[in-house]
Amino acid sequence: MNNHEDLLMDISILYRSTQKYYDRKLEPFHLTYAQLPILLFIFEQEGITMQNIVEKGSYDKGTVTKNIKKLEALDYVEVRPSASDKRVKHLYTTYKAKRIIAQIYKIRIDWWNHIIQNIDDDTMRSFEAVYGSMCERANEYAKLEPEGLRFYGWKKLSLRRFGAHPCSVLEIGGCNLRCPGCQKKHLVFLKEGQKVIHSEEVKTYLTHHKTHLRAVAIEGGEVGLHPELESFLQFLKAEKYAVKIKTNGMYPEPVARWAENGLLDEVEIDLKSAWSGYSEATGIHDIDTSEIKKTLDALRQANVSHRFATTLIREFHNEDVLKEMASIVGHDGHWVWRNYEPGANAIEEGLHGFSKAEIDALEQTVGPLVKTLAIERGAQ
């Protein structure tokens, strides 16, 4: 793999290949790759404790305990209680283990020489330094509490997302759907190297730009996947921002709660198709559209302004489908159409939009079925 964003996959392949090699080579000794580093820790530092191994290898205690018991059962390791503290156990290799260690080292050296062949010394030293630094950072980060909310896109000023309001647009990551026509593949399949925008950075900016910004729009991905968004919405309202979210409607509970608590000023429902065509349009064969109906009921009960938006795709929409969709929008509903435009960031290739003449004709027949029908053209 050449893409640095697949680094963890490369590491995973290296790990699995290494594991297969060692398990095969260690089979005559009844050892596995999982036990090998622990056995070498003990041999190279006789009298080491289990806690020392946990810390050196970043293991959990259960893993070390389990493997020590196996090594003890194989008569490769002896466990002795400390003379000063009976609770502490010191570990030693047996004579049986010492007789095979030279062969195990040879197995390890053969594998290492195989995987680094054709890599010059300077490159190898650079790699070891970088990889060592990454391991240290990984070990540090694994002990931290992960930050809940983060964004993966940010347009600091838009004049087209929230009526006439100067608006800042944030993109949140992850989605429960796999819509073939989605043009934000990077927010659905999050890469390892994806740039993260931390919520504190956004808060600082918004606090200092209230004089010319009036609104914040949050899109996805899918916002409903992120209940931790609530505290950010509370911050926005405390700063007197109007708030708009865009959702596929599949997560009624958080959206209903945000609506009931006065945290939303406008919601845009991404309406994919008529109910009968939702599986095809979303890429989810067992999708439950009743969740969308619950979201709509919650928004109506909370009296939150909302509208529907649909990206018109020839493969999924025609006049009959759009008329069925109009019944979902309702006679008092507001609907926005955006024509599909193929792009490099689409989840699926080979889809098509409509011509201007076709859209105009569809507008004439479908438009009267809803209160308002707007057609947005061009970049958002």
PEFEN-V386155 format. One record per residue. RES is the residue in three letters. SS is DSSP state (H for helix, E for strand, C for the rest). OMEGA is omega in degrees with one decimal (none if undefined). Layout:
res->RES ss->SS omega->OMEGA
res->RES ss->SS omega->OMEGA
//
This chain:
res->MET ss->C omega->-178.3
res->ASN ss->C omega->-175.5
res->ASN ss->C omega->-177.9
res->HIS ss->H omega->-179.2
res->GLU ss->H omega->176.7
res->ASP ss->H omega->-176.2
res->LEU ss->H omega->-178.2
res->LEU ss->H omega->175.3
res->MET ss->H omega->176.7
res->ASP ss->H omega->179.2
res->ILE ss->H omega->179.2
res->SER ss->H omega->178.1
res->ILE ss->H omega->178.4
res->LEU ss->H omega->180.0
res->TYR ss->H omega->-177.4
res->ARG ss->H omega->178.4
res->SER ss->H omega->177.5
res->THR ss->H omega->-179.4
res->GLN ss->H omega->179.1
res->LYS ss->H omega->-179.8
res->TYR ss->H omega->-177.0
res->TYR ss->H omega->-179.5
res->ASP ss->H omega->179.1
res->ARG ss->H omega->-177.4
res->LYS ss->H omega->-177.1
res->LEU ss->H omega->-176.5
res->GLU ss->H omega->178.9
res->PRO ss->H omega->179.7
res->PHE ss->H omega->-178.6
res->HIS ss->C omega->177.8
res->LEU ss->C omega->175.0
res->THR ss->C omega->179.5
res->TYR ss->H omega->-178.8
res->ALA ss->H omega->-177.7
res->GLN ss->H omega->-172.7
res->LEU ss->H omega->-177.3
res->PRO ss->H omega->179.5
res->ILE ss->H omega->177.5
res->LEU ss->H omega->179.8
res->LEU ss->H omega->173.9
res->PHE ss->H omega->-176.1
res->ILE ss->H omega->-178.8
res->PHE ss->H omega->-175.9
res->GLU ss->H omega->177.2
res->GLN ss->C omega->-177.7
res->GLU ss->C omega->-178.3
res->GLY ss->C omega->177.3
res->ILE ss->E omega->178.4
res->THR ss->E omega->176.7
res->MET ss->H omega->-179.3
res->GLN ss->H omega->176.3
res->ASN ss->H omega->-179.7
res->ILE ss->H omega->177.2
res->VAL ss->H omega->-177.2
res->GLU ss->H omega->-178.5
res->LYS ss->H omega->-175.2
res->GLY ss->H omega->-176.3
res->SER ss->C omega->177.9
res->TYR ss->C omega->164.4
res->ASP ss->C omega->-173.3
res->LYS ss->H omega->-178.9
res->GLY ss->H omega->179.6
res->THR ss->H omega->-180.0
res->VAL ss->H omega->-179.2
res->THR ss->H omega->-178.9
res->LYS ss->H omega->-177.3
res->ASN ss->H omega->175.0
res->ILE ss->H omega->179.0
res->LYS ss->H omega->178.4
res->LYS ss->H omega->178.4
res->LEU ss->H omega->177.8
res->GLU ss->H omega->179.6
res->ALA ss->H omega->178.1
res->LEU ss->C omega->-179.4
res->ASP ss->C omega->174.8
res->TYR ss->C omega->-174.9
res->VAL ss->E omega->175.4
res->GLU ss->E omega->179.7
res->VAL ss->E omega->-179.9
res->ARG ss->E omega->176.9
res->PRO ss->E omega->178.5
res->SER ss->C omega->178.8
res->ALA ss->C omega->-176.8
res->SER ss->C omega->-177.9
res->ASP ss->C omega->-174.8
res->LYS ss->C omega->-179.9
res->ARG ss->C omega->-178.0
res->VAL ss->C omega->-179.2
res->LYS ss->E omega->175.6
res->HIS ss->E omega->-172.7
res->LEU ss->E omega->-179.3
res->TYR ss->E omega->173.7
res->THR ss->E omega->178.5
res->THR ss->C omega->176.7
res->TYR ss->H omega->178.4
res->LYS ss->H omega->178.9
res->ALA ss->H omega->-177.7
res->LYS ss->H omega->-179.7
res->ARG ss->H omega->-176.8
res->ILE ss->H omega->-174.4
res->ILE ss->H omega->-179.7
res->ALA ss->H omega->178.3
res->GLN ss->H omega->179.8
res->ILE ss->H omega->176.3
res->TYR ss->H omega->178.9
res->LYS ss->H omega->177.2
res->ILE ss->H omega->-178.5
res->ARG ss->H omega->-179.7
res->ILE ss->H omega->179.5
res->ASP ss->H omega->-179.7
res->TRP ss->H omega->-178.8
res->TRP ss->H omega->179.9
res->ASN ss->H omega->179.5
res->HIS ss->H omega->-172.9
res->ILE ss->H omega->179.8
res->ILE ss->C omega->-179.8
res->GLN ss->C omega->-178.8
res->ASN ss->C omega->174.2
res->ILE ss->C omega->-176.4
res->ASP ss->C omega->-173.4
res->ASP ss->H omega->-178.8
res->ASP ss->H omega->178.5
res->THR ss->H omega->-178.6
res->MET ss->H omega->178.2
res->ARG ss->H omega->178.2
res->SER ss->H omega->179.5
res->PHE ss->H omega->-178.6
res->GLU ss->H omega->178.9
res->ALA ss->H omega->-179.3
res->VAL ss->H omega->-177.4
res->TYR ss->H omega->177.4
res->GLY ss->H omega->178.7
res->SER ss->H omega->178.4
res->MET ss->H omega->179.4
res->CYS ss->H omega->177.9
res->GLU ss->H omega->-179.7
res->ARG ss->H omega->178.7
res->ALA ss->H omega->179.9
res->ASN ss->H omega->177.4
res->GLU ss->H omega->-173.8
res->TYR ss->H omega->-179.2
res->ALA ss->H omega->-178.9
res->LYS ss->C omega->-177.4
res->LEU ss->C omega->170.7
res->GLU ss->C omega->-177.5
res->PRO ss->C omega->175.3
res->GLU ss->C omega->-175.3
res->GLY ss->C omega->-170.1
res->LEU ss->C omega->172.3
res->ARG ss->E omega->-179.4
res->PHE ss->E omega->-176.8
res->TYR ss->E omega->175.7
res->GLY ss->E omega->-176.8
res->TRP ss->E omega->170.1
res->LYS ss->E omega->-169.0
res->LYS ss->E omega->179.0
res->LEU ss->E omega->174.6
res->SER ss->E omega->177.3
res->LEU ss->C omega->-175.0
res->ARG ss->C omega->-175.5
res->ARG ss->C omega->-172.2
res->PHE ss->C omega->-178.9
res->GLY ss->C omega->-178.8
res->ALA ss->C omega->-177.2
res->HIS ss->C omega->166.5
res->PRO ss->C omega->-165.8
res->CYS ss->E omega->172.0
res->SER ss->E omega->-173.1
res->VAL ss->E omega->180.0
res->LEU ss->E omega->178.2
res->GLU ss->E omega->179.7
res->ILE ss->E omega->-172.1
res->GLY ss->C omega->177.6
res->GLY ss->C omega->177.9
res->CYS ss->C omega->179.0
res->ASN ss->C omega->-178.8
res->LEU ss->C omega->178.2
res->ARG ss->C omega->-174.5
res->CYS ss->C omega->-179.7
res->PRO ss->C omega->-177.7
res->GLY ss->C omega->-179.9
res->CYS ss->C omega->179.4
res->GLN ss->C omega->-179.5
res->LYS ss->C omega->-178.9
res->LYS ss->H omega->-177.8
res->HIS ss->H omega->178.1
res->LEU ss->H omega->178.4
res->VAL ss->H omega->178.8
res->PHE ss->C omega->-174.6
res->LEU ss->C omega->-179.3
res->LYS ss->C omega->179.1
res->GLU ss->C omega->-175.7
res->GLY ss->C omega->-178.6
res->GLN ss->C omega->179.0
res->LYS ss->C omega->-179.4
res->VAL ss->C omega->174.9
res->ILE ss->E omega->-174.9
res->HIS ss->E omega->-174.9
res->SER ss->H omega->-179.7
res->GLU ss->H omega->176.6
res->GLU ss->H omega->179.5
res->VAL ss->H omega->-179.8
res->LYS ss->H omega->179.9
res->THR ss->H omega->179.7
res->TYR ss->H omega->-176.8
res->LEU ss->H omega->177.9
res->THR ss->H omega->-176.2
res->HIS ss->H omega->-177.9
res->HIS ss->C omega->-179.1
res->LYS ss->C omega->-176.5
res->THR ss->C omega->-179.5
res->HIS ss->C omega->175.0
res->LEU ss->C omega->-179.0
res->ARG ss->C omega->-173.0
res->ALA ss->E omega->174.7
res->VAL ss->E omega->175.9
res->ALA ss->E omega->179.8
res->ILE ss->E omega->-176.7
res->GLU ss->E omega->-179.5
res->GLY ss->C omega->8.3
res->GLY ss->C omega->179.2
res->GLU ss->C omega->-177.1
res->VAL ss->H omega->-177.4
res->GLY ss->H omega->177.1
res->LEU ss->H omega->-170.0
res->HIS ss->C omega->177.3
res->PRO ss->C omega->178.7
res->GLU ss->C omega->177.4
res->LEU ss->H omega->-173.6
res->GLU ss->H omega->-178.9
res->SER ss->H omega->176.9
res->PHE ss->H omega->176.6
res->LEU ss->H omega->176.8
res->GLN ss->H omega->176.1
res->PHE ss->H omega->-178.6
res->LEU ss->H omega->-179.9
res->LYS ss->H omega->177.4
res->ALA ss->H omega->178.2
res->GLU ss->C omega->174.7
res->LYS ss->C omega->175.4
res->TYR ss->C omega->166.5
res->ALA ss->E omega->-173.1
res->VAL ss->E omega->174.7
res->LYS ss->E omega->172.2
res->ILE ss->E omega->173.8
res->LYS ss->E omega->-174.1
res->THR ss->E omega->172.8
res->ASN ss->C omega->174.1
res->GLY ss->C omega->-174.5
res->MET ss->C omega->-179.2
res->TYR ss->C omega->-174.1
res->PRO ss->H omega->-173.7
res->GLU ss->H omega->-179.8
res->PRO ss->H omega->-179.4
res->VAL ss->H omega->178.3
res->ALA ss->H omega->-179.4
res->ARG ss->H omega->179.6
res->TRP ss->H omega->179.5
res->ALA ss->H omega->-178.8
res->GLU ss->H omega->-178.6
res->ASN ss->C omega->175.2
res->GLY ss->C omega->-176.8
res->LEU ss->C omega->-176.8
res->LEU ss->C omega->175.0
res->ASP ss->C omega->178.8
res->GLU ss->E omega->178.1
res->VAL ss->E omega->174.8
res->GLU ss->E omega->178.4
res->ILE ss->E omega->178.8
res->ASP ss->E omega->-176.8
res->LEU ss->C omega->-170.1
res->LYS ss->C omega->-173.3
res->SER ss->C omega->166.2
res->ALA ss->C omega->-177.2
res->TRP ss->H omega->-176.7
res->SER ss->H omega->-178.2
res->GLY ss->H omega->-173.5
res->TYR ss->H omega->-179.4
res->SER ss->H omega->-179.0
res->GLU ss->H omega->-175.4
res->ALA ss->H omega->-178.8
res->THR ss->H omega->-178.3
res->GLY ss->C omega->-179.0
res->ILE ss->C omega->-171.3
res->HIS ss->C omega->-176.6
res->ASP ss->C omega->-176.1
res->ILE ss->C omega->-179.5
res->ASP ss->C omega->-175.7
res->THR ss->C omega->178.5
res->SER ss->H omega->177.7
res->GLU ss->H omega->178.4
res->ILE ss->H omega->178.6
res->LYS ss->H omega->177.7
res->LYS ss->H omega->178.0
res->THR ss->H omega->179.7
res->LEU ss->H omega->178.0
res->ASP ss->H omega->-178.6
res->ALA ss->H omega->180.0
res->LEU ss->H omega->177.9
res->ARG ss->H omega->-179.9
res->GLN ss->H omega->179.7
res->ALA ss->C omega->179.0
res->ASN ss->C omega->178.1
res->VAL ss->C omega->178.3
res->SER ss->E omega->178.3
res->HIS ss->E omega->176.9
res->ARG ss->E omega->178.7
res->PHE ss->E omega->176.5
res->ALA ss->E omega->-179.2
res->THR ss->E omega->171.3
res->THR ss->E omega->-175.3
res->LEU ss->E omega->-178.3
res->ILE ss->C omega->-174.2
res->ARG ss->C omega->-176.4
res->GLU ss->C omega->-176.3
res->PHE ss->C omega->-172.4
res->HIS ss->C omega->169.8
res->ASN ss->C omega->-175.4
res->GLU ss->H omega->-178.6
res->ASP ss->H omega->179.6
res->VAL ss->H omega->-178.3
res->LEU ss->H omega->175.9
res->LYS ss->H omega->175.1
res->GLU ss->H omega->178.6
res->MET ss->H omega->178.4
res->ALA ss->H omega->178.8
res->SER ss->H omega->175.5
res->ILE ss->H omega->179.0
res->VAL ss->H omega->177.1
res->GLY ss->C omega->-178.1
res->HIS ss->C omega->179.9
res->ASP ss->C omega->-174.7
res->GLY ss->C omega->179.4
res->HIS ss->E omega->-172.6
res->TRP ss->E omega->177.5
res->VAL ss->E omega->175.1
res->TRP ss->E omega->171.8
res->ARG ss->E omega->-177.5
res->ASN ss->E omega->180.0
res->TYR ss->C omega->175.5
res->GLU ss->C omega->-178.9
res->PRO ss->C omega->-179.9
res->GLY ss->C omega->-176.8
res->ALA ss->C omega->-176.0
res->ASN ss->C omega->179.4
res->ALA ss->C omega->178.3
res->ILE ss->C omega->-178.8
res->GLU ss->C omega->178.3
res->GLU ss->C omega->173.0
res->GLY ss->C omega->177.1
res->LEU ss->C omega->-173.7
res->HIS ss->C omega->173.0
res->GLY ss->C omega->-179.5
res->PHE ss->C omega->173.7
res->SER ss->C omega->178.7
res->LYS ss->H omega->-179.8
res->ALA ss->H omega->179.1
res->GLU ss->H omega->179.4
res->ILE ss->H omega->178.6
res->ASP ss->H omega->179.6
res->ALA ss->H omega->177.9
res->LEU ss->H omega->178.9
res->GLU ss->H omega->-179.3
res->GLN ss->H omega->-176.6
res->THR ss->H omega->-175.0
res->VAL ss->H omega->-176.4
res->GLY ss->H omega->-178.2
res->PRO ss->H omega->-177.5
res->LEU ss->H omega->-180.0
res->VAL ss->C omega->-177.6
res->LYS ss->C omega->176.3
res->THR ss->E omega->175.4
res->LEU ss->E omega->178.9
res->ALA ss->E omega->177.1
res->ILE ss->E omega->-179.8
res->GLU ss->E omega->-178.7
res->ARG ss->C omega->177.7
res->GLY ss->C omega->-175.0
res->ALA ss->C omega->178.1
res->GLN ss->C omega->none
//
